[in-house]
Amino acid sequence: MKIKPLSTSPLIHTVLFIMATLFSSSAISANLISHNVEISAQLHHLEKEAKGRLGLYLIDPSDDAYFSYRGDERFPFCSTSKILVVSKLLHDSQRLPHVMASQIMIRDSDLTNYNPITGQKVGGTMSVAALSQAALQYSDNTAMNLLLQKAGGINAINIFARSLGDTIFSLTRNEPTLNTSIPGDVRDSTSPHAMALTLQQLTLGSALQKDQRDLLVSWMKGNTTGNNSIKAGVPVNWTVGDKTGTGDYGTTNDVAVIWTNQGKPLILVVYFTQFKKDAASRKDIIAKAAKRVTSYLQ
């Protein structure tokens, strides 16, 4: 994957390099260095204009390359955590094949603040597979909580993350309280870097066996909540499988596995949060950030 060249004067390049040093938390690989400063400056301008804090991490596995903007800072993950819960159950199903087909009762007392699928099933049952699909494709919060119980609870999810080498992901609460997104609160948070590496293992790596990995990717490709997020920022002929998340303080997230029109995979995590509790969500910022960073790739 190549990077389009940009020309800048030596003075501008120096200024941008200083900005990139200040606002990008880690270095990038050699084949992206020529555009690190330009992209970082653009993302800094974007977050300043939006009056929030933006974190982004891009992995290009084909070139062993990456780009980071506030990549190692903590952000509230909101519903992007549903990927870890579903993946834990898919992992369990590798040794317990009956897990995904097992049925769970849906009670009125289970319902939370957002139940687009489970709300229609009260008094009946749904399989773990159907609940997983509801959680990933419709961000159904009741589905998330029921899956979390089935997976062994909050601690089991954190242990699963650690088994993948992710020491940053920290699930503390269930839905909907995990979405409070209070600035500086480390509960229910991760970094773009950590989430990107974990997502890469789950969707492109060997963390799951092929059948389970394919099912996870298929569900993510069928997501109904991400059309205005990362998907809106990349070329229309690219394939996107994603999981969005929103919370208080205008927190707006999206994490995605992407295939370019040439079939090359990318991992992209974009987290955005603000400083006023009642701030509106900003999927447009997610789309703009995705466009900024992917527009240099061809």
C-alpha positions as CSV (number, residue, x, y, z in Angstrom):
1,M,0.0,0.0,0.0
2,K,1.6,3.3,-1.1
3,I,1.3,6.8,0.3
4,K,0.6,9.8,-1.9
5,P,3.4,12.4,-1.7
6,L,2.7,15.9,-0.3
7,S,5.0,18.8,-0.7
8,T,5.6,21.3,2.1
9,S,8.2,24.1,2.7
10,P,11.0,23.3,5.1
11,L,9.5,25.7,7.6
12,I,6.0,24.3,7.5
13,H,7.4,20.8,7.6
14,T,9.3,21.7,10.8
15,V,6.2,23.2,12.4
16,L,4.1,20.2,11.5
17,F,6.7,17.9,12.8
18,I,6.7,19.6,16.2
19,M,2.9,19.4,16.3
20,A,3.0,15.7,15.4
21,T,5.5,15.1,18.2
22,L,3.2,16.8,20.7
23,F,0.0,15.2,19.6
24,S,0.9,11.7,18.3
25,S,1.8,9.4,21.2
26,S,4.1,7.0,19.3
27,A,6.3,6.9,16.2
28,I,5.1,5.4,13.0
29,S,6.8,3.0,10.6
30,A,9.2,4.2,8.0
31,N,6.9,4.0,5.0
32,L,4.4,6.4,6.6
33,I,6.8,8.9,8.1
34,S,6.6,11.3,5.2
35,H,2.9,11.9,6.0
36,N,2.9,11.5,9.8
37,V,3.2,15.3,10.3
38,E,0.5,16.3,7.7
39,I,-2.0,13.8,9.0
40,S,-1.4,14.6,12.6
41,A,-1.8,18.3,12.0
42,Q,-5.1,17.7,10.2
43,L,-6.4,15.5,13.0
44,H,-5.3,18.1,15.6
45,H,-7.2,20.8,13.6
46,L,-10.3,18.5,13.4
47,E,-10.4,17.8,17.1
48,K,-9.8,21.4,18.0
49,E,-12.6,22.5,15.7
50,A,-14.9,19.9,17.2
51,K,-14.0,20.9,20.7
52,G,-13.2,17.3,21.8
53,R,-10.4,14.7,22.1
54,L,-9.7,12.4,19.2
55,G,-7.8,9.1,19.2
56,L,-7.0,7.1,16.1
57,Y,-4.9,4.0,15.3
58,L,-4.5,2.5,11.8
59,I,-2.8,-0.8,11.1
60,D,-1.8,-1.8,7.5
61,P,-0.8,-5.5,8.1
62,S,0.3,-5.9,4.4
63,D,3.1,-3.4,4.9
64,D,3.6,-4.0,8.6
65,A,2.8,-0.2,9.0
66,Y,0.8,1.8,11.4
67,F,-0.3,5.4,12.2
68,S,-1.1,6.7,15.6
69,Y,-2.8,9.9,16.9
70,R,-3.2,9.9,20.7
71,G,-3.0,6.1,20.2
72,D,-1.9,5.3,23.7
73,E,-4.3,7.6,25.5
74,R,-7.3,6.1,27.3
75,F,-10.8,6.7,25.8
76,P,-14.2,5.3,26.9
77,F,-15.0,2.4,24.6
78,C,-18.8,2.3,25.0
79,S,-20.4,-0.3,22.8
80,T,-17.2,-1.2,20.9
81,S,-16.6,-3.5,24.0
82,K,-19.4,-5.8,22.6
83,I,-16.8,-7.2,20.2
84,L,-14.8,-8.6,23.1
85,V,-17.9,-10.1,24.7
86,V,-19.0,-11.8,21.5
87,S,-15.5,-12.9,20.7
88,K,-15.1,-14.5,24.2
89,L,-18.2,-16.6,23.5
90,L,-17.0,-17.5,20.0
91,H,-13.7,-18.6,21.6
92,D,-15.6,-20.7,24.2
93,S,-17.6,-22.4,21.3
94,Q,-14.3,-23.8,19.9
95,R,-14.3,-26.3,22.8
96,L,-18.0,-26.2,23.6
97,P,-19.8,-26.4,20.2
98,H,-23.2,-26.1,21.8
99,V,-22.6,-22.6,23.2
100,M,-23.8,-20.5,20.3
101,A,-27.0,-22.5,19.8
102,S,-27.9,-22.5,23.5
103,Q,-31.1,-20.6,24.3
104,I,-31.5,-17.7,26.8
105,M,-34.8,-16.5,28.2
106,I,-35.6,-12.8,27.6
107,R,-37.5,-11.3,30.5
108,D,-39.1,-7.9,30.8
109,S,-36.8,-7.2,33.8
110,D,-33.8,-7.8,31.6
111,L,-34.6,-4.8,29.3
112,T,-32.3,-1.8,29.5
113,N,-32.4,1.6,27.8
114,Y,-31.9,0.2,24.2
115,N,-33.5,-3.1,23.1
116,P,-34.3,-2.9,19.4
117,I,-34.1,-6.7,19.0
118,T,-34.5,-8.2,22.5
119,G,-37.5,-5.9,23.2
120,Q,-39.4,-7.9,20.6
121,K,-38.6,-11.2,22.2
122,V,-39.7,-10.7,25.8
123,G,-41.2,-13.9,27.2
124,G,-39.4,-16.0,24.6
125,T,-35.8,-17.1,24.1
126,M,-33.0,-16.2,21.8
127,S,-29.9,-18.2,21.0
128,V,-26.4,-16.9,21.9
129,A,-25.7,-16.6,18.2
130,A,-28.8,-14.5,17.7
131,L,-28.0,-12.3,20.7
132,S,-24.5,-11.9,19.4
133,Q,-25.8,-10.7,16.1
134,A,-28.2,-8.3,17.8
135,A,-25.3,-6.9,20.0
136,L,-23.0,-6.4,17.1
137,Q,-25.4,-5.3,14.3
138,Y,-27.9,-3.3,16.3
139,S,-25.9,-2.5,19.5
140,D,-28.7,-4.0,21.6
141,N,-27.8,-3.4,25.2
142,T,-29.9,-6.1,26.7
143,A,-28.2,-8.6,24.3
144,M,-24.9,-7.4,25.6
145,N,-25.8,-7.9,29.3
146,L,-27.2,-11.4,28.7
147,L,-24.1,-12.4,26.7
148,L,-21.9,-10.9,29.4
149,Q,-23.6,-13.2,31.9
150,K,-23.2,-16.2,29.6
151,A,-19.5,-15.4,29.0
152,G,-18.8,-15.6,32.8
153,G,-19.1,-12.0,33.8
154,I,-17.0,-8.8,33.6
155,N,-13.8,-10.4,35.0
156,A,-14.0,-13.2,32.4
157,I,-13.9,-10.6,29.6
158,N,-10.9,-8.8,31.0
159,I,-9.1,-12.2,31.4
160,F,-9.9,-13.0,27.8
161,A,-8.5,-9.6,26.7
162,R,-5.3,-10.4,28.7
163,S,-5.0,-13.7,27.0
164,L,-4.8,-11.8,23.7
165,G,-2.0,-9.6,25.2
166,D,-4.2,-6.7,25.8
167,T,-3.4,-5.2,29.2
168,I,-5.2,-1.9,28.6
169,F,-8.8,-2.9,27.9
170,S,-10.7,-2.6,31.2
171,L,-14.4,-3.5,31.4
172,T,-15.9,-2.4,34.8
173,R,-19.7,-2.2,34.4
174,N,-22.4,-3.5,32.2
175,E,-24.9,-1.7,30.0
176,P,-25.9,1.1,30.1
177,T,-23.7,2.5,32.9
178,L,-20.5,1.6,31.1
179,N,-21.3,4.6,28.8
180,T,-20.9,7.4,31.4
181,S,-17.6,8.3,29.7
182,I,-16.6,10.8,32.4
183,P,-13.4,12.6,31.4
184,G,-10.5,11.1,33.2
185,D,-12.4,8.1,34.4
186,V,-10.5,4.9,33.6
187,R,-13.4,2.6,34.0
188,D,-14.7,1.0,30.8
189,S,-11.9,2.4,28.7
190,T,-9.0,1.3,26.4
191,S,-6.6,2.9,24.0
192,P,-7.0,3.1,20.2
193,H,-3.7,1.2,20.0
194,A,-4.7,-1.6,22.3
195,M,-8.1,-2.0,20.6
196,A,-6.6,-2.0,17.1
197,L,-4.2,-4.8,18.0
198,T,-6.9,-6.8,19.7
199,L,-9.3,-6.4,16.7
200,Q,-6.5,-7.4,14.4
201,Q,-6.0,-10.6,16.3
202,L,-9.7,-11.4,16.3
203,T,-10.6,-10.6,12.7
204,L,-7.3,-11.2,10.8
205,G,-5.2,-13.2,13.2
206,S,-5.3,-16.5,15.0
207,A,-7.1,-15.6,18.2
208,L,-10.2,-17.4,16.9
209,Q,-10.4,-20.4,14.6
210,K,-11.5,-19.9,11.1
211,D,-15.2,-20.7,11.5
212,Q,-15.5,-18.5,14.5
213,R,-13.4,-15.7,13.0
214,D,-15.5,-15.8,9.8
215,L,-18.7,-15.5,11.8
216,L,-17.4,-12.5,13.8
217,V,-16.4,-10.8,10.6
218,S,-19.7,-11.6,8.9
219,W,-21.6,-10.1,11.8
220,M,-19.5,-6.9,11.7
221,K,-19.9,-6.6,8.0
222,G,-23.7,-6.6,8.6
223,N,-23.6,-3.8,11.1
224,T,-26.5,-1.4,10.7
225,T,-25.2,1.5,12.9
226,G,-22.0,2.5,11.1
227,N,-23.1,3.9,7.8
228,N,-22.2,7.5,8.9
229,S,-19.0,6.6,10.7
230,I,-15.8,5.0,9.3
231,K,-17.8,3.6,6.3
232,A,-18.7,7.2,5.3
233,G,-15.0,8.2,5.3
234,V,-13.6,5.5,3.1
235,P,-14.1,4.8,-0.7
236,V,-17.5,3.2,-1.5
237,N,-15.8,0.2,-3.1
238,W,-14.0,-0.7,0.1
239,T,-15.5,-3.3,2.4
240,V,-16.1,-2.4,6.0
241,G,-17.0,-4.5,9.1
242,D,-17.4,-2.3,12.1
243,K,-18.8,-1.8,15.6
244,T,-19.8,1.7,16.8
245,G,-20.3,3.0,20.3
246,T,-21.8,6.2,21.8
247,G,-22.0,7.5,25.3
248,D,-22.2,10.6,27.5
249,Y,-20.0,13.6,26.9
250,G,-20.7,13.2,23.2
251,T,-18.5,10.1,23.0
252,T,-18.6,8.7,19.5
253,N,-16.6,5.6,18.5
254,D,-16.1,3.2,15.7
255,V,-13.7,0.3,15.2
256,A,-13.4,-1.5,11.9
257,V,-11.7,-4.2,9.9
258,I,-11.5,-2.9,6.3
259,W,-10.6,-4.3,2.9
260,T,-9.6,-2.0,0.1
261,N,-10.7,-2.4,-3.5
262,Q,-7.5,-4.4,-4.0
263,G,-8.5,-6.7,-1.1
264,K,-5.8,-5.5,1.3
265,P,-6.9,-5.5,4.9
266,L,-6.7,-2.6,7.3
267,I,-7.6,-2.1,11.0
268,L,-8.9,1.3,12.0
269,V,-10.0,2.5,15.4
270,V,-11.4,6.0,15.9
271,Y,-12.5,7.2,19.3
272,F,-13.8,10.7,20.0
273,T,-15.0,12.2,23.3
274,Q,-16.0,15.7,24.5
275,F,-16.0,17.7,27.7
276,K,-19.7,18.6,28.2
277,K,-21.9,15.8,29.5
278,D,-24.8,16.6,27.2
279,A,-22.7,17.1,24.1
280,A,-24.1,15.6,20.9
281,S,-22.6,12.6,19.3
282,R,-20.4,13.3,16.3
283,K,-20.3,10.5,13.7
284,D,-19.2,13.1,11.2
285,I,-15.9,13.5,13.1
286,I,-15.4,9.8,12.9
287,A,-16.0,9.9,9.2
288,K,-13.7,12.9,8.7
289,A,-10.9,11.3,10.7
290,A,-11.2,8.1,8.7
291,K,-11.1,10.0,5.4
292,R,-8.1,12.0,6.5
293,V,-6.0,9.0,7.3
294,T,-7.1,6.7,4.5
295,S,-7.0,9.3,1.8
296,Y,-3.2,8.9,1.8
297,L,-3.5,5.2,1.0
298,Q,-3.9,3.9,-2.5
